Amino acid sequence: MKMITRRQFAKRMAGAAAAVAAFGGVQAEAVQKKKAGANERLGVALIGSGGRGRSLLDDFMRTGQVDIVAIADVDDEMLEKGLNKVESVQGKRPTGYRDFRKILDRKDVDAVIVATPDHWHALPTIYACQAGKDVYVEKPLAKTIQEGRAMVNAARRYNRIVQVGTQQRSAEHFRKAVEYVQSGKLGKIRMVRAWAYLDWKGGLGNPPDGTPPATVDYDFWLGPAPKRPFNPARFHFTFRWFWDYSGGLMTDWGAHMVDIAMWAMGEDPLGAMAIGGKYGYPDDIMETPDTQQSIIEFPSFSLLWEHMIGCGIGPWQREHGVEFHGVNGILVVDRGGWEVYAETDKIDRPDRIYKMMPVPRQSGSSDYSYTHVQNFVDAVKSRQKPVADVEIGHKSVIACHLANIAVRLRRYVRWDPIKEEVVGDPEAQRLVIAEYRKPWELPKI
Ligand SMILES: NC(=O)c1ccc[n+]([C@@H]2O[C@H](COP(=O)([O-])OP(=O)(O)OC[C@H]3O[C@@H](n4cnc5c(N)ncnc54)[C@H](O)[C@@H]3O)[C@@H](O)[C@H]2O)c1
């Protein structure tokens, strides 16, 4: 038996105690709750009161079927904004917390919304499942594939409803476009293209490290991410462009558009290659590529992903979208609508023969962020799976994570979709695994 010194033993025990403390009052086993009646109001709490979190508060309150009873944020300023918003609509001020674990101890909370940065999606979701709460968690499901799998396992083990914030799944026009693709009318689909060309704030410059605002518990904001000095660029909203917290535009918008490709095609990825870099902002502090092309391999087709930050026009003159290219025709869909172009037998000739009838532009649905939230509320009451169940969100973002691993390592990454691990590349496999800063640990479920 391996001997350990008294000092090593004491250190290990301190680590274990910290991990237990981190777990707070969260119960280890799920509380099995009775099925809520159709007219019963749900107690809902928000974790992460930033831009997206506060927008979701509007959608949840609009259902007229929930009471927002608590909000947690590690930044008092963001927390205050969320509390004020709810009070102005609901008339009753929720309780505010810095530590989201206190929310999970509350008996009046049926469901939580997780709208924290990506590196903080997994733990609140898993702890909430363990505490018997249902979860609406924002996309991309997780920062790493391993976390995503743990979240799926937690939802299943504790019998929880977990909806991912990919609201296109609740949009009627995306559903109709997917049904058209699945009808077979486009013929054999050999290539799918998905893209996001977002004219967003890209250039962050190079601000120096500094001290966090007095309103923020910065160590808690970092949580399981590596410890480092505060930098204003690596914080609210623009955390997306840093590997410690997110996966750049590949996961941020890939979670939306690649998800549509996965929905229509129903296959799991087998590998990915990618090229990209900071071509637009070479001296910028951001880390993730501002320009990237990824090719993701599926059993019967290839998926081409493109993104640019700071440019707003992509393929088909659309800033974002998905193109399904079949041998008979091409379907293009984005948030604004969808249409079908006919392929021809004879190209560039006046007597060209179309293989099918084109479909003119079908307009896009509106308000589907709200419909998606309503779908979650309905699922919590009926205990039926929601339209963007956690496993759907997990599988869709695997393709995006693989492309990011490929772009970081500059090589093809082969994937085993059954074992959910990289084949024959330990360095790439390390990027599948979640490395957490102590005392935070990803529960083994
Ligand atoms: N579905 C969509 O269309 C959509 C749109 C925008 C953002 N999002 C997603 O929502 C998430 C949040 O994005 P955002 O733009 O609102 O970011 P943000 O930086 O504006 O907000 C995140 C908030 O979480 C808080 N936070 C950080 N750690 C916390 C912790 N441990 N406990 C409680 N609060 C904590 C931050 O202080 C901040 O207020 C991201 O995952 C993003 O991808 C989804």
The ligand as an SDF file (V2000), in Angstrom:
LIG
                    3D

 44 48  0  0  0  0  0  0  0  0999 V2000
  -30.2320   31.6520  -26.3130 N   0  0  0  0  0  0  0  0  0  0  0  0
  -29.7270   32.7990  -26.7150 C   0  0  0  0  0  0  0  0  0  0  0  0
  -30.1340   33.3560  -27.7410 O   0  0  0  0  0  0  0  0  0  0  0  0
  -28.6530   33.4690  -25.9020 C   0  0  0  0  0  0  0  0  0  0  0  0
  -28.3960   34.8420  -26.0790 C   0  0  0  0  0  0  0  0  0  0  0  0
  -27.3940   35.4250  -25.3170 C   0  0  0  0  0  0  0  0  0  0  0  0
  -26.6640   34.6610  -24.4080 C   0  0  0  0  0  0  0  0  0  0  0  0
  -26.9320   33.3400  -24.2580 N   0  0  0  0  0  0  0  0  0  0  0  0
  -26.1500   32.5260  -23.3050 C   0  0  0  0  0  0  0  0  0  0  0  0
  -26.4390   32.9820  -21.9740 O   0  0  0  0  0  0  0  0  0  0  0  0
  -25.2650   32.8680  -21.1520 C   0  0  0  0  0  0  0  0  0  0  0  0
  -24.9900   34.2220  -20.4960 C   0  0  0  0  0  0  0  0  0  0  0  0
  -24.6270   35.1490  -21.5160 O   0  0  0  0  0  0  0  0  0  0  0  0
  -24.7500   36.7320  -21.2960 P   0  0  0  0  0  0  0  0  0  0  0  0
  -24.4700   37.3810  -22.5740 O   0  0  0  0  0  0  0  0  0  0  0  0
  -26.0160   37.0370  -20.5780 O   0  0  0  0  0  0  0  0  0  0  0  0
  -23.5100   36.9760  -20.3010 O   0  0  0  0  0  0  0  0  0  0  0  0
  -23.3050   38.1140  -19.1920 P   0  0  0  0  0  0  0  0  0  0  0  0
  -21.8720   38.1690  -18.9070 O   0  0  0  0  0  0  0  0  0  0  0  0
  -24.0250   39.3440  -19.6200 O   0  0  0  0  0  0  0  0  0  0  0  0
  -24.1310   37.5470  -17.9340 O   0  0  0  0  0  0  0  0  0  0  0  0
  -23.7010   36.4740  -17.1470 C   0  0  0  0  0  0  0  0  0  0  0  0
  -24.0660   36.7830  -15.6910 C   0  0  0  0  0  0  0  0  0  0  0  0
  -23.7590   35.6530  -14.8830 O   0  0  0  0  0  0  0  0  0  0  0  0
  -23.1700   36.1420  -13.6720 C   0  0  0  0  0  0  0  0  0  0  0  0
  -22.4030   35.0720  -13.0310 N   0  0  0  0  0  0  0  0  0  0  0  0
  -21.1420   34.6310  -13.2990 C   0  0  0  0  0  0  0  0  0  0  0  0
  -20.8010   33.6240  -12.4750 N   0  0  0  0  0  0  0  0  0  0  0  0
  -21.8780   33.4280  -11.6550 C   0  0  0  0  0  0  0  0  0  0  0  0
  -22.1450   32.5300  -10.5770 C   0  0  0  0  0  0  0  0  0  0  0  0
  -21.2400   31.6330  -10.1680 N   0  0  0  0  0  0  0  0  0  0  0  0
  -23.3430   32.6140   -9.9580 N   0  0  0  0  0  0  0  0  0  0  0  0
  -24.2700   33.5310  -10.3400 C   0  0  0  0  0  0  0  0  0  0  0  0
  -24.0550   34.4110  -11.3420 N   0  0  0  0  0  0  0  0  0  0  0  0
  -22.8810   34.3570  -11.9900 C   0  0  0  0  0  0  0  0  0  0  0  0
  -22.3520   37.3240  -14.1190 C   0  0  0  0  0  0  0  0  0  0  0  0
  -22.0010   38.1710  -13.0470 O   0  0  0  0  0  0  0  0  0  0  0  0
  -23.2830   37.9740  -15.1350 C   0  0  0  0  0  0  0  0  0  0  0  0
  -24.1630   38.8960  -14.5140 O   0  0  0  0  0  0  0  0  0  0  0  0
  -24.1430   32.3790  -22.0650 C   0  0  0  0  0  0  0  0  0  0  0  0
  -23.9610   31.0090  -21.8900 O   0  0  0  0  0  0  0  0  0  0  0  0
  -24.6490   32.6840  -23.4700 C   0  0  0  0  0  0  0  0  0  0  0  0
  -24.1550   31.8000  -24.4480 O   0  0  0  0  0  0  0  0  0  0  0  0
  -27.9160   32.7390  -24.9760 C   0  0  0  0  0  0  0  0  0  0  0  0
  1  2  1  0
  2  3  2  0
  2  4  1  0
  4  5  1  0
  4 44  2  0
  5  6  2  0
  6  7  1  0
  7  8  2  0
  8  9  1  0
  8 44  1  0
  9 10  1  0
  9 42  1  0
 10 11  1  0
 11 12  1  0
 11 40  1  0
 12 13  1  0
 13 14  1  0
 14 15  2  0
 14 16  1  0
 14 17  1  0
 17 18  1  0
 18 19  2  0
 18 20  1  0
 18 21  1  0
 21 22  1  0
 22 23  1  0
 23 24  1  0
 23 38  1  0
 24 25  1  0
 25 26  1  0
 25 36  1  0
 26 27  1  0
 26 35  1  0
 27 28  2  0
 28 29  1  0
 29 30  1  0
 29 35  2  0
 30 31  1  0
 30 32  2  0
 32 33  1  0
 33 34  2  0
 34 35  1  0
 36 37  1  0
 36 38  1  0
 38 39  1  0
 40 41  1  0
 40 42  1  0
 42 43  1  0
M  CHG  2   8   1  16  -1
M  END
$$$$
